[in-house]
Amino acid sequence: MKKNCVSLLLSTALAALSAPATAGLLDGARQAWTHQHAATDGYLAEILSFDAGRNEIWVSGVSGIDILDARTGALQQRIDVRASGSVNSVAIHNGVAAIALEHPTQRELPGIVQTYSTATRTLTGQYTVGALPDMLTFTPDGHRLLVANEGTPDNTSQSGVKAANSHYGALTSPSGTFPRRYGSHALDPVGSISIIHLGTGTVTTVGNLDAAPRTGSHLRTNTGMNFEPEYIAVNAAGTKAYVTLQEANGLAVVDLASGTVDKVVGLGAKDFSAAGQRIDPKNDGSIGLVSVQAKGLYMPDGIATYTRGGQTFLVMANEGDFREDDADRSAASSVDPSLSGTLLSNLRVSNTDSSAGALYAAGARSFSIRDAEGQLVYDSGEILDREAMALGIYDDGRSRDKGVEPESIELMEIDGRTLAFVGLERTTKAAVAAFDITDPRNVTFLRMLVAEGSVSPEGLKGFRLGNAYYLGLSNEVSNTTTLFHLGTAAAPVPEPGSLALVMAGLGVLAAVQRRRPSH
C-alpha cells in the first residue's frame, strides 16, 4: 500500500509537470450579465473602463457616461455631458476618470478632455486638445494622459453649411482618376497626439507626424492625406507610445520624454494566397474560405503592449478602414475589368493602391504581434474568420469587405499566462476570440466567447474582482454592456525550482519507504 501511495504521488507530480500550460484556461467562461443602455436618449455603449477602487464600470456613449455596478450590471449613475460635446472614449487610473469629447457642433474644431473623481463623480479638470479626440489612455504611472486626435474631415457642417458631397481635390491612381475630398481645407483638420501633464495641467501637442522619418512598406500617403491617429498603447516603462495610423496602414512611435515622433512605420501587406491566409471574398450567401490572388493592408485599429524577455511586443487588431471622406474604395472589377463575373469581382479594394494583377484590400482579417520596431512576429491568419464560421456567427454580408473585422485588443495575465482577447465587430453575435500569447512566437487559440443578445463589441476591458477574472464588452450596435466571468484564480503554480524540490522530497520519501522493515 505504501509503495502504491508513493507511486501515486510521483505520477501526480509528473503529470503536473507535463500538463499543457493552457489546459483548461477559459473552459468555464460564462456570460455573467448584460446591461441595456438607454439608446433612445443617446446613452450608447462605445468604450468601457473599470474603476478598481469602487468596483464600477464606466461606459462611454455619445451623450455621456453610464456607471454600472461591476458585480450586477445595475446602473448607478448617469453623467450627462451633452453641453460639452459628444463622448468618444473613457479611461480610468487610480480614481481618475478621463473622457474624450469632440466639439459639440463642429468636429473639425478642437475637442476637450475632462477628468472626474470616481469617488465623488465630480468634474476635476478640463483640457483643450486636437480635433476629434477619439481615444485616450494613461501612462503606467498615471502622470500623463495621451490622446489620439483623429482629425477626420467634417462633411456635415461648418457654420451651418452642409458640405456632404464637397470634394477637396482629385488624385490619379494606377487605375484611373478618382475624386478626393481631402487636402488643404478648413473641414479637414490635421491629426495629432496630445500629451496632458496632469501634475501641471499643461498640454503638449505632437503634430509632426507627416515630417517624421518613414520605414517599412505600403504606407498610404496619398496627396493631401494627413495621418489620423486611431489608438495608443504605451510601453511598460512609460517612455514610448505606439500609435496606430489606421487609414494610412502605419504605426507612429512617439518618444514621450521629448514629445516627438521617432518614426512612422508602414505595416506592409498580407498575402491572401498564402497557406493559412484564406478569406471569403464574396457576399453571395455561400460561406467558405478560399485562397485568392489579393493582399490585405493590415490597417490596425486597437493596439496593446506587453513585455517578454525584456522586449516590448505590440498586439494589433487588423480591422482595416478607409478615410470617411475618400473615394479610395472600389470593387476589384472596376480596377481590373477582367475580374468581372469572377470570385474577386466584388471584393472591395483600394483603387489608389491596386492595379490589374495587384489587388490590395483593407484589413488583414486577423490580429498580429509585432516587435517594438514594427516587424511582424506572429499573425493569426484565417483563424478568426474560420472560428466564426464554425460557430455559425460569420456574417457573409461582410465577406467582400473585411470579414469579421477585428476591432479591439485587451491583454490579461491569468494564472501566469498572457492572454489576448480580440473583439470582432462584424459577427452576427458579439464575439471575442481568446489566444494565449505568453510566447509571442508560439501562440495558441483558446476559444471564442459569444455574447447572446449583443452585437458588435467596440471596447473590451479585463479586470480582476476578488478571486475571479472578468472581461467586459461594450457593444455599439446593440447598445449593451456584457460581462463575462472568465474563471477563478488558480492556486499559485510552483516555480521550476520548487517543483524540483518537490520531486527531490518525493524521492527521499520513496527511499525511506523502501528501507522500513515490513511487519
Secondary structure as the mmCIF struct_conf table of DSSP 4:
data_model
#
loop_
_struct_conf.conf_type_id
_struct_conf.id
_struct_conf.beg_label_comp_id
_struct_conf.beg_label_asym_id
_struct_conf.beg_label_seq_id
_struct_conf.end_label_comp_id
_struct_conf.end_label_asym_id
_struct_conf.end_label_seq_id
HELX_RH_AL_P HELX_RH_AL_P1 LYS A 2 SER A 18
BEND BEND1 ALA A 19 ALA A 19
TURN_TY1_P TURN_TY1_P1 ALA A 21 GLY A 28
STRN STRN1 ARG A 30 GLN A 36
HELX_RH_3T_P HELX_RH_3T_P1 ALA A 39 ASP A 41
TURN_TY1_P TURN_TY1_P2 GLY A 42 GLY A 42
STRN STRN2 ILE A 47 ASP A 51
TURN_TY1_P TURN_TY1_P3 ALA A 52 ASN A 55
STRN STRN3 GLU A 56 SER A 60
BEND BEND2 VAL A 62 SER A 63
STRN STRN4 GLY A 64 ASP A 69
TURN_TY1_P TURN_TY1_P4 ALA A 70 THR A 72
STRN STRN5 LEU A 75 ASP A 80
TURN_TY1_P TURN_TY1_P5 ARG A 82 SER A 84
STRN STRN6 SER A 86 HIS A 93
TURN_TY1_P TURN_TY1_P6 ASN A 94 GLY A 95
STRN STRN7 VAL A 96 GLU A 102
BEND BEND3 PRO A 104 THR A 105
TURN_TY1_P TURN_TY1_P7 ARG A 107 GLU A 108
BEND BEND4 LEU A 109 LEU A 109
STRN STRN8 PRO A 110 SER A 117
TURN_TY1_P TURN_TY1_P8 THR A 118 THR A 120
STRN STRN9 LEU A 123 ALA A 131
BEND BEND5 LEU A 132 LEU A 132
STRN STRN10 PRO A 133 PHE A 138
TURN_TY1_P TURN_TY1_P9 PRO A 140 ASP A 141
BEND BEND6 GLY A 142 HIS A 143
STRN STRN11 ARG A 144 ASN A 149
BEND BEND7 THR A 156 THR A 156
STRN STRN12 GLN A 158 GLN A 158
TURN_TY1_P TURN_TY1_P10 SER A 159 GLY A 160
STRN STRN13 VAL A 161 VAL A 161
TURN_TY1_P TURN_TY1_P11 ALA A 164 ASN A 165
STRN STRN14 GLY A 169 SER A 173
TURN_TY1_P TURN_TY1_P12 PRO A 174 SER A 175
STRN STRN15 GLY A 176 ARG A 180
BEND BEND8 GLY A 183 SER A 184
TURN_TY1_P TURN_TY1_P13 ALA A 186 LEU A 187
BEND BEND9 ASP A 188 ASP A 188
HELX_LH_PP_P HELX_LH_PP_P1 PRO A 189 GLY A 191
STRN STRN16 SER A 192 HIS A 197
TURN_TY1_P TURN_TY1_P14 LEU A 198 GLY A 201
STRN STRN17 THR A 202 VAL A 206
HELX_RH_3T_P HELX_RH_3T_P2 LEU A 209 ALA A 211
BEND BEND10 ALA A 212 ALA A 212
STRN STRN18 ARG A 214 SER A 217
TURN_TY1_P TURN_TY1_P15 THR A 223 GLY A 224
HELX_LH_PP_P HELX_LH_PP_P2 MET A 225 PHE A 227
STRN STRN19 TYR A 231 VAL A 234
TURN_TY1_P TURN_TY1_P16 ALA A 236 ALA A 237
BEND BEND11 GLY A 238 THR A 239
STRN STRN20 LYS A 240 LEU A 245
HELX_RH_3T_P HELX_RH_3T_P3 GLN A 246 ALA A 248
TURN_TY1_P TURN_TY1_P17 ASN A 249 ASN A 249
STRN STRN21 GLY A 250 ASP A 255
TURN_TY1_P TURN_TY1_P18 LEU A 256 GLY A 259
STRN STRN22 THR A 260 LEU A 267
STRN STRN23 ALA A 269 ASP A 271
TURN_TY1_P TURN_TY1_P19 PHE A 272 SER A 273
BEND BEND12 ALA A 274 ALA A 274
TURN_TY1_P TURN_TY1_P20 ALA A 275 GLY A 276
STRN STRN24 ILE A 279 ILE A 279
BEND BEND13 ASP A 284 GLY A 285
STRN STRN25 VAL A 290 VAL A 290
BEND BEND14 GLN A 293 GLN A 293
STRN STRN26 LYS A 295 LEU A 297
STRN STRN27 ILE A 303 ARG A 308
TURN_TY1_P TURN_TY1_P21 GLY A 309 GLY A 310
STRN STRN28 GLN A 311 ASN A 318
TURN_TY1_P TURN_TY1_P22 GLU A 324 ASP A 325
STRN STRN29 ARG A 329 ALA A 331
HELX_RH_AL_P HELX_RH_AL_P2 ALA A 332 VAL A 335
HELX_RH_3T_P HELX_RH_3T_P4 PRO A 337 LEU A 339
TURN_TY1_P TURN_TY1_P23 SER A 340 GLY A 341
BEND BEND15 THR A 342 THR A 342
TURN_TY1_P TURN_TY1_P24 LEU A 343 ASN A 346
STRN STRN30 ARG A 348 SER A 350
TURN_TY1_P TURN_TY1_P25 ASN A 351 ASP A 353
STRN STRN31 SER A 355 SER A 355
TURN_TY1_P TURN_TY1_P26 ALA A 356 GLY A 357
STRN STRN32 ALA A 358 ALA A 358
STRN STRN33 TYR A 360 ALA A 362
BEND BEND16 ARG A 365 ARG A 365
STRN STRN34 SER A 366 ASP A 371
TURN_TY1_P TURN_TY1_P27 ALA A 372 GLU A 373
STRN STRN35 LEU A 376 ASP A 379
TURN_TY1_P TURN_TY1_P28 GLY A 381 GLU A 382
HELX_RH_AL_P HELX_RH_AL_P3 ILE A 383 ALA A 390
TURN_TY1_P TURN_TY1_P29 LEU A 391 GLY A 392
STRN STRN36 TYR A 394 TYR A 394
HELX_RH_3T_P HELX_RH_3T_P5 ASP A 396 ARG A 398
TURN_TY1_P TURN_TY1_P30 SER A 399 VAL A 404
STRN STRN37 PRO A 406 ILE A 414
TURN_TY1_P TURN_TY1_P31 ASP A 415 GLY A 416
STRN STRN38 ARG A 417 LEU A 424
BEND BEND17 GLU A 425 ARG A 426
STRN STRN39 THR A 427 THR A 427
BEND BEND18 THR A 428 LYS A 429
STRN STRN40 ALA A 430 ASP A 436
BEND BEND19 THR A 438 ASP A 439
TURN_TY1_P TURN_TY1_P32 PRO A 440 ARG A 441
BEND BEND20 ASN A 442 ASN A 442
STRN STRN41 THR A 444 ALA A 451
TURN_TY1_P TURN_TY1_P33 GLU A 452 GLY A 453
STRN STRN42 PRO A 457 LEU A 465
TURN_TY1_P TURN_TY1_P34 GLY A 466 ASN A 467
STRN STRN43 ALA A 468 ASN A 475
TURN_TY1_P TURN_TY1_P35 GLU A 476 ASN A 479
STRN STRN44 THR A 480 THR A 488
HELX_LH_PP_P HELX_LH_PP_P3 ALA A 489 GLU A 495
HELX_RH_AL_P HELX_RH_AL_P4 PRO A 496 ARG A 515
BEND BEND21 ARG A 516 ARG A 516
HELX_LH_PP_P HELX_LH_PP_P4 PRO A 517 SER A 518
#
